[in-house]
């Protein structure tokens, strides 16, 4: 699968399109729609399921040097209010402040990041290391490992920031929803 095919399938989900349009209008700094909502939309097309089947939430990353909770909360509330009509859970996170809360929540170190794509690089699985953003000249895709695992319905561990326990939980959830999925065991 190439980038154009991935994007065409991910954008079959009208919720993905609505979020991307809203992010573009809001002009949040370094804003991306990321991870499962994109990959799982593609899986749903490939397996003949409803486009939004199994999607628990829609993850939005942005990068603002203001690392205060108050500033992030304003963005979270604003985006949710503007997208409430979609009836989905949106998880908005400022990647500039993840290092402040991640170690306490997950028990793993997390270095400060310099941009949103650094956060994508640290995802638990390689197949979900994808992001899409919209600009005046179209859509841009970030996918450091390409799309072979997405197209092949393969979950593969991403060694940086890896937790075998978190991977097992995520893989079990995905396998229950998409039994066609091949889960690569961590080494």
C-alpha positions as protocol buffer text, in pm:
chain_id: "A"
residue {
  index: 1
  type: UNK
  ca { x: 0 y: 0 z: 0 }
}
residue {
  index: 2
  type: UNK
  ca { x: 133 y: 342 z: -88 }
}
residue {
  index: 3
  type: UNK
  ca { x: 63 y: 677 z: 77 }
}
residue {
  index: 4
  type: UNK
  ca { x: -208 y: 777 z: -171 }
}
residue {
  index: 5
  type: UNK
  ca { x: -402 y: 452 z: -115 }
}
residue {
  index: 6
  type: UNK
  ca { x: -365 y: 478 z: 263 }
}
residue {
  index: 7
  type: UNK
  ca { x: -491 y: 835 z: 260 }
}
residue {
  index: 8
  type: UNK
  ca { x: -784 y: 752 z: 31 }
}
residue {
  index: 9
  type: UNK
  ca { x: -896 y: 469 z: 261 }
}
residue {
  index: 10
  type: UNK
  ca { x: -843 y: 664 z: 586 }
}
residue {
  index: 11
  type: UNK
  ca { x: -1043 y: 955 z: 447 }
}
residue {
  index: 12
  type: UNK
  ca { x: -1340 y: 729 z: 371 }
}
residue {
  index: 13
  type: UNK
  ca { x: -1419 y: 785 z: 739 }
}
residue {
  index: 14
  type: UNK
  ca { x: -1611 y: 1115 z: 741 }
}
residue {
  index: 15
  type: UNK
  ca { x: -1519 y: 1172 z: 1105 }
}
residue {
  index: 16
  type: UNK
  ca { x: -1149 y: 1173 z: 1013 }
}
residue {
  index: 17
  type: UNK
  ca { x: -1224 y: 1428 z: 741 }
}
residue {
  index: 18
  type: UNK
  ca { x: -1430 y: 1649 z: 974 }
}
residue {
  index: 19
  type: UNK
  ca { x: -1155 y: 1650 z: 1238 }
}
residue {
  index: 20
  type: UNK
  ca { x: -885 y: 1728 z: 982 }
}
residue {
  index: 21
  type: UNK
  ca { x: -1096 y: 2014 z: 842 }
}
residue {
  index: 22
  type: UNK
  ca { x: -1149 y: 2156 z: 1190 }
}
residue {
  index: 23
  type: UNK
  ca { x: -780 y: 2129 z: 1280 }
}
residue {
  index: 24
  type: UNK
  ca { x: -696 y: 2319 z: 963 }
}
residue {
  index: 25
  type: UNK
  ca { x: -949 y: 2591 z: 1044 }
}
residue {
  index: 26
  type: UNK
  ca { x: -827 y: 2626 z: 1402 }
}
residue {
  index: 27
  type: UNK
  ca { x: -464 y: 2642 z: 1286 }
}
residue {
  index: 28
  type: UNK
  ca { x: -334 y: 2467 z: 1596 }
}
residue {
  index: 29
  type: UNK
  ca { x: 46 y: 2452 z: 1583 }
}
residue {
  index: 30
  type: UNK
  ca { x: 185 y: 2130 z: 1434 }
}
residue {
  index: 31
  type: UNK
  ca { x: -157 y: 1959 z: 1455 }
}
residue {
  index: 32
  type: UNK
  ca { x: -209 y: 1603 z: 1331 }
}
residue {
  index: 33
  type: UNK
  ca { x: -483 y: 1342 z: 1344 }
}
residue {
  index: 34
  type: UNK
  ca { x: -294 y: 1029 z: 1446 }
}
residue {
  index: 35
  type: UNK
  ca { x: -290 y: 657 z: 1510 }
}
residue {
  index: 36
  type: UNK
  ca { x: -579 y: 415 z: 1548 }
}
residue {
  index: 37
  type: UNK
  ca { x: -861 y: 617 z: 1394 }
}
residue {
  index: 38
  type: UNK
  ca { x: -662 y: 628 z: 1070 }
}
residue {
  index: 39
  type: UNK
  ca { x: -532 y: 271 z: 1073 }
}
residue {
  index: 40
  type: UNK
  ca { x: -857 y: 118 z: 1192 }
}
residue {
  index: 41
  type: UNK
  ca { x: -1054 y: 304 z: 925 }
}
residue {
  index: 42
  type: UNK
  ca { x: -825 y: 141 z: 668 }
}
residue {
  index: 43
  type: UNK
  ca { x: -863 y: -200 z: 835 }
}
residue {
  index: 44
  type: UNK
  ca { x: -1240 y: -158 z: 824 }
}
residue {
  index: 45
  type: UNK
  ca { x: -1239 y: -86 z: 452 }
}
residue {
  index: 46
  type: UNK
  ca { x: -1003 y: -379 z: 386 }
}
residue {
  index: 47
  type: UNK
  ca { x: -1215 y: -622 z: 592 }
}
residue {
  index: 48
  type: UNK
  ca { x: -1557 y: -498 z: 479 }
}
residue {
  index: 49
  type: UNK
  ca { x: -1667 y: -361 z: 815 }
}
residue {
  index: 50
  type: UNK
  ca { x: -1847 y: -35 z: 892 }
}
residue {
  index: 51
  type: UNK
  ca { x: -1598 y: 251 z: 855 }
}
residue {
  index: 52
  type: UNK
  ca { x: -1607 y: 343 z: 1224 }
}
residue {
  index: 53
  type: UNK
  ca { x: -1619 y: -12 z: 1361 }
}
residue {
  index: 54
  type: UNK
  ca { x: -1399 y: -61 z: 1670 }
}
residue {
  index: 55
  type: UNK
  ca { x: -1262 y: 294 z: 1682 }
}
residue {
  index: 56
  type: UNK
  ca { x: -1255 y: 387 z: 2051 }
}
residue {
  index: 57
  type: UNK
  ca { x: -1137 y: 744 z: 2003 }
}
residue {
  index: 58
  type: UNK
  ca { x: -981 y: 992 z: 1766 }
}
residue {
  index: 59
  type: UNK
  ca { x: -635 y: 1115 z: 1868 }
}
residue {
  index: 60
  type: UNK
  ca { x: -518 y: 1467 z: 1792 }
}
residue {
  index: 61
  type: UNK
  ca { x: -161 y: 1582 z: 1851 }
}
residue {
  index: 62
  type: UNK
  ca { x: -42 y: 1939 z: 1843 }
}
residue {
  index: 63
  type: UNK
  ca { x: 273 y: 2109 z: 1969 }
}
residue {
  index: 64
  type: UNK
  ca { x: 260 y: 2429 z: 2169 }
}
residue {
  index: 65
  type: UNK
  ca { x: 555 y: 2544 z: 2382 }
}
residue {
  index: 66
  type: UNK
  ca { x: 309 y: 2652 z: 2653 }
}
residue {
  index: 67
  type: UNK
  ca { x: 324 y: 2336 z: 2865 }
}
residue {
  index: 68
  type: UNK
  ca { x: 71 y: 2444 z: 3123 }
}
residue {
  index: 69
  type: UNK
  ca { x: -230 y: 2221 z: 3186 }
}
residue {
  index: 70
  type: UNK
  ca { x: -455 y: 2527 z: 3163 }
}
residue {
  index: 71
  type: UNK
  ca { x: -344 y: 2603 z: 2806 }
}
residue {
  index: 72
  type: UNK
  ca { x: -389 y: 2241 z: 2698 }
}
residue {
  index: 73
  type: UNK
  ca { x: -728 y: 2221 z: 2865 }
}
residue {
  index: 74
  type: UNK
  ca { x: -847 y: 2528 z: 2670 }
}
residue {
  index: 75
  type: UNK
  ca { x: -752 y: 2354 z: 2343 }
}
residue {
  index: 76
  type: UNK
  ca { x: -911 y: 2024 z: 2449 }
}
residue {
  index: 77
  type: UNK
  ca { x: -1239 y: 2194 z: 2540 }
}
residue {
  index: 78
  type: UNK
  ca { x: -1244 y: 2414 z: 2232 }
}
residue {
  index: 79
  type: UNK
  ca { x: -1185 y: 2128 z: 1990 }
}
residue {
  index: 80
  type: UNK
  ca { x: -1435 y: 1901 z: 2166 }
}
residue {
  index: 81
  type: UNK
  ca { x: -1701 y: 2175 z: 2162 }
}
residue {
  index: 82
  type: UNK
  ca { x: -1647 y: 2237 z: 1792 }
}
residue {
  index: 83
  type: UNK
  ca { x: -1668 y: 1864 z: 1716 }
}
residue {
  index: 84
  type: UNK
  ca { x: -1930 y: 1751 z: 1969 }
}
residue {
  index: 85
  type: UNK
  ca { x: -2182 y: 1709 z: 1688 }
}
residue {
  index: 86
  type: UNK
  ca { x: -1978 y: 1410 z: 1563 }
}
residue {
  index: 87
  type: UNK
  ca { x: -2064 y: 1209 z: 1875 }
}
residue {
  index: 88
  type: UNK
  ca { x: -1715 y: 1061 z: 1916 }
}
residue {
  index: 89
  type: UNK
  ca { x: -1444 y: 1075 z: 2182 }
}
residue {
  index: 90
  type: UNK
  ca { x: -1156 y: 1300 z: 2082 }
}
residue {
  index: 91
  type: UNK
  ca { x: -826 y: 1276 z: 2271 }
}
residue {
  index: 92
  type: UNK
  ca { x: -631 y: 1598 z: 2218 }
}
residue {
  index: 93
  type: UNK
  ca { x: -279 y: 1621 z: 2358 }
}
residue {
  index: 94
  type: UNK
  ca { x: -7 y: 1884 z: 2345 }
}
residue {
  index: 95
  type: UNK
  ca { x: 306 y: 1686 z: 2266 }
}
residue {
  index: 96
  type: UNK
  ca { x: 523 y: 1955 z: 2427 }
}
residue {
  index: 97
  type: UNK
  ca { x: 395 y: 1849 z: 2769 }
}
residue {
  index: 98
  type: UNK
  ca { x: 367 y: 1467 z: 2748 }
}
residue {
  index: 99
  type: UNK
  ca { x: 698 y: 1421 z: 2930 }
}
residue {
  index: 100
  type: UNK
  ca { x: 542 y: 1595 z: 3232 }
}
residue {
  index: 101
  type: UNK
  ca { x: 275 y: 1329 z: 3295 }
}
residue {
  index: 102
  type: UNK
  ca { x: 370 y: 1015 z: 3101 }
}
residue {
  index: 103
  type: UNK
  ca { x: 620 y: 863 z: 3349 }
}
residue {
  index: 104
  type: UNK
  ca { x: 371 y: 880 z: 3639 }
}
residue {
  index: 105
  type: UNK
  ca { x: 90 y: 736 z: 3429 }
}
residue {
  index: 106
  type: UNK
  ca { x: 282 y: 458 z: 3251 }
}
residue {
  index: 107
  type: UNK
  ca { x: 590 y: 397 z: 3465 }
}
residue {
  index: 108
  type: UNK
  ca { x: 825 y: 458 z: 3173 }
}
residue {
  index: 109
  type: UNK
  ca { x: 1063 y: 744 z: 3101 }
}
residue {
  index: 110
  type: UNK
  ca { x: 958 y: 990 z: 2833 }
}
residue {
  index: 111
  type: UNK
  ca { x: 1198 y: 1253 z: 2703 }
}
residue {
  index: 112
  type: UNK
  ca { x: 1078 y: 1600 z: 2608 }
}
residue {
  index: 113
  type: UNK
  ca { x: 973 y: 1614 z: 2244 }
}
residue {
  index: 114
  type: UNK
  ca { x: 1049 y: 1882 z: 1987 }
}
residue {
  index: 115
  type: UNK
  ca { x: 746 y: 1836 z: 1758 }
}
residue {
  index: 116
  type: UNK
  ca { x: 429 y: 1630 z: 1715 }
}
residue {
  index: 117
  type: UNK
  ca { x: 589 y: 1372 z: 1488 }
}
residue {
  index: 118
  type: UNK
  ca { x: 832 y: 1288 z: 1772 }
}
residue {
  index: 119
  type: UNK
  ca { x: 521 y: 1171 z: 1961 }
}
residue {
  index: 120
  type: UNK
  ca { x: 411 y: 959 z: 1667 }
}
residue {
  index: 121
  type: UNK
  ca { x: 757 y: 800 z: 1661 }
}
residue {
  index: 122
  type: UNK
  ca { x: 707 y: 683 z: 2021 }
}
residue {
  index: 123
  type: UNK
  ca { x: 380 y: 494 z: 1965 }
}
residue {
  index: 124
  type: UNK
  ca { x: 358 y: 144 z: 2110 }
}
residue {
  index: 125
  type: UNK
  ca { x: 315 y: -22 z: 1770 }
}
residue {
  index: 126
  type: UNK
  ca { x: 476 y: 48 z: 1434 }
}
residue {
  index: 127
  type: UNK
  ca { x: 150 y: 4 z: 1241 }
}
residue {
  index: 128
  type: UNK
  ca { x: -7 y: 297 z: 1428 }
}
residue {
  index: 129
  type: UNK
  ca { x: 286 y: 530 z: 1369 }
}
residue {
  index: 130
  type: UNK
  ca { x: 91 y: 744 z: 1125 }
}
residue {
  index: 131
  type: UNK
  ca { x: -39 y: 1096 z: 1120 }
}
residue {
  index: 132
  type: UNK
  ca { x: -234 y: 1307 z: 872 }
}
residue {
  index: 133
  type: UNK
  ca { x: -276 y: 1682 z: 858 }
}
residue {
  index: 134
  type: UNK
  ca { x: -442 y: 1915 z: 616 }
}
residue {
  index: 135
  type: UNK
  ca { x: -296 y: 2231 z: 469 }
}
residue {
  index: 136
  type: UNK
  ca { x: -407 y: 2475 z: 203 }
}
residue {
  index: 137
  type: UNK
  ca { x: -248 y: 2253 z: -62 }
}
residue {
  index: 138
  type: UNK
  ca { x: -392 y: 1918 z: 48 }
}
residue {
  index: 139
  type: UNK
  ca { x: -316 y: 1645 z: 296 }
}
residue {
  index: 140
  type: UNK
  ca { x: 21 y: 1549 z: 436 }
}
residue {
  index: 141
  type: UNK
  ca { x: 101 y: 1206 z: 578 }
}
residue {
  index: 142
  type: UNK
  ca { x: 370 y: 1109 z: 826 }
}
residue {
  index: 143
  type: UNK
  ca { x: 444 y: 736 z: 841 }
}
residue {
  index: 144
  type: UNK
  ca { x: 804 y: 648 z: 934 }
}
residue {
  index: 145
  type: UNK
  ca { x: 747 y: 274 z: 879 }
}
residue {
  index: 146
  type: UNK
  ca { x: 530 y: 304 z: 573 }
}
residue {
  index: 147
  type: UNK
  ca { x: 203 y: 119 z: 522 }
}
residue {
  index: 148
  type: UNK
  ca { x: 289 y: -249 z: 475 }
}
residue {
  index: 149
  type: UNK
  ca { x: 181 y: -344 z: 829 }
}
residue {
  index: 150
  type: UNK
  ca { x: -141 y: -144 z: 793 }
}
residue {
  index: 151
  type: UNK
  ca { x: -224 y: -314 z: 462 }
}
residue {
  index: 152
  type: UNK
  ca { x: -124 y: -656 z: 595 }
}
residue {
  index: 153
  type: UNK
  ca { x: -320 y: -615 z: 921 }
}
residue {
  index: 154
  type: UNK
  ca { x: -4 y: -666 z: 1126 }
}
residue {
  index: 155
  type: UNK
  ca { x: 63 y: -531 z: 1475 }
}
residue {
  index: 156
  type: UNK
  ca { x: 434 y: -501 z: 1542 }
}
residue {
  index: 157
  type: UNK
  ca { x: 602 y: -368 z: 1858 }
}
residue {
  index: 158
  type: UNK
  ca { x: 784 y: -36 z: 1842 }
}
residue {
  index: 159
  type: UNK
  ca { x: 1091 y: -76 z: 2066 }
}
residue {
  index: 160
  type: UNK
  ca { x: 1126 y: 282 z: 2192 }
}
residue {
  index: 161
  type: UNK
  ca { x: 888 y: 345 z: 2478 }
}
residue {
  index: 162
  type: UNK
  ca { x: 776 y: -18 z: 2474 }
}
residue {
  index: 163
  type: UNK
  ca { x: 570 y: -189 z: 2743 }
}
residue {
  index: 164
  type: UNK
  ca { x: 498 y: -559 z: 2690 }
}
residue {
  index: 165
  type: UNK
  ca { x: 197 y: -538 z: 2922 }
}
residue {
  index: 166
  type: UNK
  ca { x: 43 y: -243 z: 2735 }
}
residue {
  index: 167
  type: UNK
  ca { x: 116 y: -415 z: 2404 }
}
residue {
  index: 168
  type: UNK
  ca { x: -60 y: -735 z: 2519 }
}
residue {
  index: 169
  type: UNK
  ca { x: -371 y: -539 z: 2621 }
}
residue {
  index: 170
  type: UNK
  ca { x: -383 y: -342 z: 2296 }
}
residue {
  index: 171
  type: UNK
  ca { x: -317 y: -648 z: 2079 }
}
residue {
  index: 172
  type: UNK
  ca { x: -588 y: -849 z: 2258 }
}
residue {
  index: 173
  type: UNK
  ca { x: -843 y: -572 z: 2203 }
}
residue {
  index: 174
  type: UNK
  ca { x: -752 y: -544 z: 1837 }
}
residue {
  index: 175
  type: UNK
  ca { x: -758 y: -922 z: 1779 }
}
residue {
  index: 176
  type: UNK
  ca { x: -1105 y: -943 z: 1934 }
}
residue {
  index: 177
  type: UNK
  ca { x: -1228 y: -677 z: 1691 }
}
residue {
  index: 178
  type: UNK
  ca { x: -1022 y: -772 z: 1384 }
}
residue {
  index: 179
  type: UNK
  ca { x: -949 y: -1147 z: 1406 }
}
residue {
  index: 180
  type: UNK
  ca { x: -764 y: -1120 z: 1073 }
}
residue {
  index: 181
  type: UNK
  ca { x: -488 y: -929 z: 1254 }
}
residue {
  index: 182
  type: UNK
  ca { x: -145 y: -1087 z: 1289 }
}
residue {
  index: 183
  type: UNK
  ca { x: 22 y: -989 z: 1616 }
}
residue {
  index: 184
  type: UNK
  ca { x: 402 y: -1003 z: 1620 }
}
residue {
  index: 185
  type: UNK
  ca { x: 526 y: -1103 z: 1965 }
}
residue {
  index: 186
  type: UNK
  ca { x: 773 y: -872 z: 2137 }
}
residue {
  index: 187
  type: UNK
  ca { x: 1130 y: -998 z: 2159 }
}
